[in-house]
Amino acid sequence: MRLVSITMLEPGMKLGKRIYNEEGIVLLGEQIELTSHLIKRLSQLGISYVYIHDPGTEDIEFPELLREETRIRALKEIKKQFSILSGGKMKNQYPYLGKVFTDVMEMILEDISSHSDVMIMMSGMHTMDHALYDHSLNVCIYSLILAKALGYEQSKLMELGLGALLHDIGKTQIPSHILQKPGKLSQEEYEIVKNHTLYGFRLLKDEPGIPLLSAHCALQHHERLDGQGYPQGLRGHEIHEYGKLLALTDSYDAMTTNRVYQNALLPHQAVEMLFAGTGTLYDQRILEVFRDYVAIYPVGLTVQLTTGDTAVVVRIHREAPHRPVVRIIKDQEGRKLDAPYDLDLLHQLSVMITGVGEEMALSFTSEEPQFT
């Protein structure tokens, strides 16, 4: 399979991975043959790339971090509970969130723990209808992978995981026309959006079954080391480690997801942006660990090599994600090879990736997202 930009799809291509809707239900299954109508519809749904079947890369495997059962359960509960709170209505207290999401977190932790060399991969293909639900789950998964790499014990993983899963629950109190505005927010609108951190904390802080530090994840995930974050303008050590960790994973997912206000970046571009904020926005120690656990060149991505050859990423090395195994599919002259072959960049140190294929040329900005 290969990872292909939506702009490069052609009728007759077959999907290599499923596409999900906002509830985690399969919208289009594997092997579905794309038509002009389906390609147009995928574009309208905000999907920026898909995996397609390709004869030369059929053996490439794409491990899923979560079982389909877990993903569907998590997204359904996020949608259900967030919908109850939507429209700017602060809930009357009831002990549902703690019980519901603790059960979901146990499933997520079990799935992630079943992988020995788990890495932060590109998430499954999802529509943009309700990006908040998918974003919440992605940030939870990325945060848990990072926390495990930092050596967190089980109780802290549950605490952080709940906070990550619910970090944006305060957005249920923000008018949808502001959240989904297709353009830059006015200063007044931006100030309204910033309140989601306070709303989230208030929703969670007294909720039975939700640890207070989980509630602080909602409060602090937009704080930054230099004091330019919100809502309290905390600096450095004043920010809890959970807040520093979520600042990274929240920003990373926002950067790598197609949104109404920005196009998605590829993982290596997003990591570059994060490192541009080292010491001012993001904690360097946590960021360096995060970098080592991100598959910066996703499996299936077309890349260009210093040799002039074109290749597809076949496998990621956990210890060196920037030096994957690639499959050479075109020579220096751009001619397709009759017999593609694999090259392990971890052992071919004179060969480097110089760029990604033309079909994945996505926009790149040096600015942090306006809001996530």
DRENLUM-611270 format. One record per residue: residue in one letter; z, x, y of N, C-alpha, C, CB in turn. Coordinates in steps of 0.05 Angstrom, whole numbers, plus 5000, padded with zeros to 4 digits. Each point is the difference from the previous one (the first is absolute). Glycine has a CB too. Layout:
! DRENLUM-611270
AZXYZXYZXYZXY...
***
This chain:
! DRENLUM-611270
M500050174976500049835024500050175025502449644975R496650255046500050145026501049825022496150274985L505149855035501049865023497849995021504850154990V494449615018497749975017500749825024497050064961S502150035063500449845024498649734998500350435027I500849374985498849734999497250005012504649805002T495050395017497450015014497850124982502450045043M498450084935498150134982499449844975501550445018L499849334980499649834976497249884999504949904999E494150074977497349884997500249794978497750425015P500749364988500049804979499350124973498649665034G502750254945499650114973502250194992495149955007M506350175012502350174992502249844987498950325038K502649804944502149864987502850115008496949904961L504949925044502750095007501450154978500349605030G501050614977501550164981502949944998496750355007K504449535015502849925001500349725012501550485003R500549384990500449735010500650005030501749874955I497749905057500749955028501949765000495550195018Y506749854996502149805000500149845027502650294968N498549475030500549855025502950055009496649644987E504350215033502650065012502349944982498049895043E501649974935502249944981499950194976499949535014G498350664986499850194978498349894977504450185013I494449584992498349884979497250135002502749565001V496050484976497450124999497949825013501250254958L497549865063497949855014497350054987502650035043L496850224951497650094986500950204978497049925041G502050034935500850174978498150244995502149604980E498750575003498450234992497349904988504250284992Q493849885012497349944989498549785014501850154956I499449735065498649805015497650135015504349725006E493450174990497650115014499949895028497550034956L502350165063500049935028497349885009503450365008T496749445008497749885013500250045030499549654963S498450295051500150035030502249825011495050115001H505349654988502049825009502850114996496949624990L503650494986502750114994500650245017499549844953I498550335052500450245017500849915028496750274972K501949535039500549905026502849885001495249915008R505649954971502749884999502150214999498149604977L501550615008502050214999500450135027498750094952S499249955063500150115027501649815018495650234993Q503949515005501449805016503050004994495849735002L504950334973502850004992501550265009498749714961G499850475051501350245011500350234980502349705030I496350284948500150224979498150225008501249674964S499850575038498450225010498750174979502950005039Y498149994936498950164978500749874974500450435027V497949624953500549894973499250224979499149525016Y501950444960499250174978497649874986504750194994I493349965000497749894985499550164975498049845043H500850044937499350144976497650185005501749624972D498550625016497950205004499750154973500950055051P496749964938499650134974501150284997496049734997G503950425025500950284998503050045002495750125019T505849664988502950035004501549784985499150215045E499749684934501349784985502650084987495549814992D504950445003502450094986502450055018497050194966I502649785060502250065019502149774998496850255031E505749834967502249814997501549975026500450114952F500449645054501549945025502649874992495749945027P506450214970502649894991501249815022500850414972E500149365019501349815018503050055000496449664992L504850365031502950055002501649764991499250325037L499849444969501449754993498449844980502249995045R499249894937498749814982499149765016502950144961E495049735030499049775014502149785003495450104983E506349874996502149805001502050065023499649944950T501050325053501950085022498849955027502050344969R495549755035498649965026499949715007497350424992I501949414990499749715006502749885007496149974969R506050105016502749905005500950095028501150004950A498650255056500950115026498649865023501050444978L496449555021498449885022500649705003496550354993K503849514985500749725001502749955014497349924958E504750245035502649975012500050085029502150084955I496450135052499950085028498749775016499650494987K498249405003498649785014501849765002495650174983K505749764995501749765000502350025021498949934952Q502650295046502350035017499250055030502550184961F495449975043499150055027498949745013499050484988S499749364995498949755010502249815009496050054970I506249955015502349835007501050075028501349964952L498650305054501150105025498050015023503150274974S494449675020497950035020500249795022497050194965G501449865057500049825022502250045020497949684970G503550555028502050065020502749874994496450065032K504049834945502549874993501950194986497649554997M504650515015502050164986501349824979500950295042K499549824934501049834978502949945003496650214971N504249565017502849954995500750174977499949525018Q502650594982500750194979500049874972502750255033Y496049884948500149914973499650244982498249545012P503150474965500050254984497650024981504949995002Y492749985009497650024984498750275000499349525009L500550605015498550255003501150224982498949875047G503750164952501250214984499449974971503650035033K496849744956499549954971497150034993503949704998V494450175018497150004994498950285001499649555019F501050605002498750265003501450224984498649855046T503950114947501250194981498649994973504449965024D495049804967498549974975497250135002502549574991V496250395031497350125004500350305001498549605025M503550514988500350295002500550124973501849945046E499749924936500550114973497450034985504549795000M493650025004497450024987498450235011500149514992I499950525034498550225014501150274991499149705039L503550334961501250254993499450074970503649935034E496449874949499450054972497250104997503249644987D494950245027497250084998499650285011498649525005I502550545018499650275011501350214983499949805046S502450144942501550194984498550064974504249845019S493949984973498650044975497850215002500949534989H498550565036498050215005501450275003496849665021S502450544964501350265002499250155025500250014950D497349995057499050155023498949815021499050394971V502749425038499149795018499350135027502849664976M494950245035499250095027499249765017498450444981I501549605045499149795018497049995000504150075029M494949724958497149964998499249795020500150134952M497349845052498949785015500749744986496350295019S504649514996500849754987497549854990504049975030G496549824955497849844989498549875023502549914958M495149985036498449875020501149725005495950274985H504849685040501149755008498749895025504350134980T495749615023498949875024501950055023497649654973M501450305051501650045024501249745011497150395011D502749404973501049745009502950015008496649784970H505050355014502950025005500850294996500849514986A498450665031500550294998503050054999495850105023L505949734989502850055001501250014972500249775044Y498950054938501150004973499450254985499649505000D497850585000499150244986501350255012495749774988H504550235039501250235013502950044992496949935039S504549854959502950014992500250124972501049605029L497350324953500250114973499150294999499149544982N498850535032499150285000502150195011495349835006V506050095016502050175012502450034981498649855046C502049944940502250024980499350204978501249525009I496350464980499250194979499950295010497349634980Y501550415043499850275011502850125006495549895020S506349944990502750095007501550084975500049705040L499750144939501450074975499050254987500749524993I496750535008498950254989501150235016495849764986L504250225040501050225017503050044995496549895035A505049894963502950024996500650134973500749605029K497850344950500450124974499550305002498749584977A499250505039499450285003502250145015495249895000L506349975017502250115015502650004984497849855042G502150044934502350014983502049775002499550485003Y499649295008501849775003500949904973497749885043E504850044955501049884976499349705000503850334997Q496649534980499149734996501149815021499750104952S502849925055501249815019498750035028504350014974K495150245033498750045026497049914999503150395009L495749644968497249904997499949705004498950384969M503049485020500149715003500649935029501649954953E500250185060500749955028497650055018504750134990L494050105007497750065016497749824993501450475003G498249474971497749834992500249735012499850254958L502649635042500349745013499450015029503549884966G497550335048499550035028497050035006504550205005A494149964978497250045004498449754995500650484986L500149374993498649764994500249795022500850094951L501549925063500649795020500050125028502749764967H496350485037500250135026498649855022500250434976D497749425017498549855020500549705000496550354997I505749574991500649714998500349885028502250084956G498550085064500349905027497449915012503850305005K493949784984497449915010499649704995498250464992T503449434990499849714996500849855025500950064951Q500450075067501049885025498050055023504750054984I493250095011498050065021497649814998501550495000P497649405022497749824998497650134987501649775042S497150084940497850114984497650085017501549724962H498150155061497750065016500350285013499349515009I503250584993500450275010499750214978503249825035L498050124942499750194977497250044992504549864985Q493849935016497350024990497950035023501549724961K499450355062498250045022498050224995503649845031P493850104971497950204993499450195024498149684968G503950475040499750185023502750105009495949755014K504050425006502550125010501849795012497550435008L505049594986502049825011500550065030502149944954S498549855061500950045027502850114999497149625018Q503950495004502850115000502049784993498650355034E501049414977501849784995500049924970499249835047E498450174941499849944971501350214983495749755009Y503950504999501250234985503049985001496050285011E505249655012502949975001501049784982499850165047I498649634950500749784982500050104971498149665032V499850494961499850104972502350194994495049965003K505850215016502250194996502649864992497850305033N502549454974502449864993500349944970499849795045H498050264940500249944971502150174986495249875001T505450375010502150174988502849875003497250415010L503349485013502649875005500249744984500150205046Y497749644954500049764984500550054971496849805033G501950414956500350074972502950074993495250155000F506050015018502850084995501849755000499150455022R500449374997501749765002499749824975499750025050L497949974940499549844976501350114975495749875020L504650404979501050134975502950085001495450154994K505749905029502650145001502349854987498450205042D501549544958502249854987499149854975502049955045E495650124945498949874977501450104974495649955024P505649874961501350084974498050144982503349615004G497550624985498350144982498250205013500249614971I499850405056498350195014501950215013496449665009P503650594982501850205012499550045030500150234956L501949835059499750045029498050215007504749855006L495250374978498150215005497149914995503550344988S496249464995497349894996499249855025500849954951A501149915062499449875025499350205022503149634987H498250605012499450215020497150114996504950125002C494049854975497250084996498249835018500950144953A499749605049498549835018500450085029500349634966L502150455040500750075028498850265009504249754994Q495750454988499550285009497250114992504850074997H493549774990497550124990498050075022500749754959H499850175066498350095022501550195019497649564997E504750544995501350215016498550264995504549764998R495550415022498650264997501950235010495549775007L504150474982501850225005500450075029498650174956D499249805060500250075028501249795018496150284992G504849504996501349795016498049805012503650315009Q493849714985498049835012499549754982497950405022G503649574956499649774983501649765011499250304961Y500949495022501549765008501349884975496849915038P505349924965500849875025502150145016498949594977Q502450625011502350125014499450275012502849764969G494850355026499450265011501750224988498549785042L502250204933501650204987498650274997502349644975R499250585023498950264998501050144975499650035050G498750144938500850184979502149904980498950355031H503549774969502149944981501149725004501150484998E498349395024501049735004498649794982501050125048I496649964942498549834983500850054971496150005032H504549794953500750034972497650104984503449635004E497150524975497850114984498149784990503050384987Y498049395007498349784991498049935023503649824970G497350185054498349955023497850215003503849765023K497050494974498150225002497949984977503550295021L497449644956498249984977498049775004503650194969L497549585039498249775005498150045023503749714982A497150455038498150065022497450124989503950075031L496450094948497750134988498349804983502550434999T498949444982498549834982498849765014503150154963D498349745056499049775016497550085015504749825004S495450415010497750105015497750074982503150185034Y497549954943497950084982498449754989502750404987D498849395005498649774990498449865021503549954966A497650045059498549885022497450155005504349845020M495850434979497750165005497849974979503050325024T497949644951498150004977499149724992502050424985T498749385031499449724995498249895022504349944975N493749915018498349875020501649785013495850114973R504449905054501549805015498249885021504350244992V496649545020498449875021499750195025501649554984Y500250645019500050175024499250294994503449715019Q495950354956499150274994498750014972503750195029N494450004968498850054974501750194984495449935020A504450054954501650164982499150295001500749614970L501350575026499450284997500350084971501750105047L497150114945500450114973502750155000495050044992P506250004984502650124999500250275014500649774957H497450415039500250265013500049985030497850214960Q500849605051500049965029502749905010495149904998A506149914987502649895007502150224999498649554983V501350624997502050214997499750195024500049964949E497650105059499650175024501349885024495750174981M504049575023501249865023503050024999496149695001L505050274975502950024997501050285008499949654964F498750565027500950275006499750065029498750144954A499549735060499850035029502549915014495049944997G506649894990502449915012502550134989497849575007T501950654979502350154988501950085022497150164962G505549785034502050095019500449825024499050454985T499049395021500249815023500249724990497450325029L500949604952500149734989501350004973495849895026Y503550314957500849994972501550254992496049724991D505850244990501750224990498350194983504149705000Q496050565006498250194986500750034971499650245043R503049774950500750034972499049774983504150265014I496349504995499249764985496949994999504249765014L494550315008497149995001498850204981500349865048E500850384949498950204982500249914971501350365032V500949504961500249894973498049774996504950124999F494949725022498149774999497150104995503049745031R496350474983497350124998499450084971500250165047D501849964940499750094972499849784980502550405013Y498149364995499949774982497849805007504850064992V493550015027497749835007497550114988502249875043A496349954943497450084990498049995023501049824953I498950405062498550005025497049964996503450295020Y495649794957497249944993500049814976498450465017P501449284988500349804978498050054977501749685034V499150254943498250014977497749825005503850104968G493750005027497649845005498750065026502049664972L499450495046498950065026497750204999504549895020T493450074995497850205001500850215021496549654987V503250605006500850235017497750205001504949934990Q495150225032498250225004501550274996497149735032L501650464955501350264994498750225016501149844954T500450385048498950235015497550114987504750115014T494949844960497650094987497549845008502850134961G497749645053497849835008499549774980497950395022D503649624955499749794980501549755009499650354965T499649435023501449745004501449944974496649835034A505950084969501649954976501649745003500350494991V500949424987501849774999502750094989496149674994V506150255019502650084991500649864973501650075048V499150094932500549904973502949984994495750204986R505950005022502850004993501650155021498849984951I503749945053501750125020502150174987499349615031H501250634979502150184991502549935016496850374987R505449544999502549935014501050245017501149684963E498650565026501150235014498250105022502350134958A495349785044498150085021497949785005500750494987P500249295025498149775004497650065017503949724996H496250505019497750085017497950164984503050005040R497650064934498250154983499449844975501850445018P496849334984499649844976497850104982501449625027V498450254950497750054982497749825011502950124959V494749995045497849855010497750014981501450095047R496849724954497649994984497550045018502349694966I496350535029497650065016497849804992501350495004I497749365015497949804994497450065014503649664993K496550505028497550085014500250295007499449545019D498350604981499950285007499850045030497950104956Q501850155053499950065028497749875015502150434989E495849504996497649875012500249705000497450394985G504949515005500349714999498849864976500250025049R498950144931498849894976502149934980495950275008K503849494980501949914980499750174975499849535018L502550544970499950174976499749824975502950345023D495449754959499749864975502550034983495050085002A506450135001502450054985502350085019497350154959P504049655053502350065018502250164984499049585027Y502450584988502150164986502550015018496550284976D505849765011502650015015500750285009501549614973L499850405050500950255012502949965009495250135015D506650054975502849985007500550185024501349904952L499149985071500450155025502650165000497349665024L504650264958502550154998499550284989502549574994H495350464991499450264988497550135012502149844958Q496550015059497750105014500750025029496749814967L504950395040501250025027498050065022504250144978S493449965014498050065020498549755009499550464980V500949325006498649755007502049815013496750064962M502549825060501849825014498549745008502650395018I499049404987498849755010499750035030502149734963T495450225046499550025029499849735014497650424990G502149374994499949735012499549794979498250205042V501949554966499649784981497149915003504849865002G494349994977497249924999499349815023500150054952E497349935054499049845022500949714998496150315003E504149594973500649724997502949935007496649974965M505150245038502849965006500650095029501250044952A496849985065500550095027501349785016496050314998L506749705003501549805015500950115026501649804957S499150025062500850085027502650154999497649615020F502850574998502550165001501050025028498450274961T504249685043501250015026502550184999498249545011S502450595010502350185000502549855010497050385008E502849364997502349855010501449864978497849955043E504950024959501549854981499349705004503850344999P496149504979499449725003501849875022498549984952Q500449825062501549865021502549874988495749935026F504049944952502449904986499349974970501749765041T500450244942499549994971501749794988498850494999
***
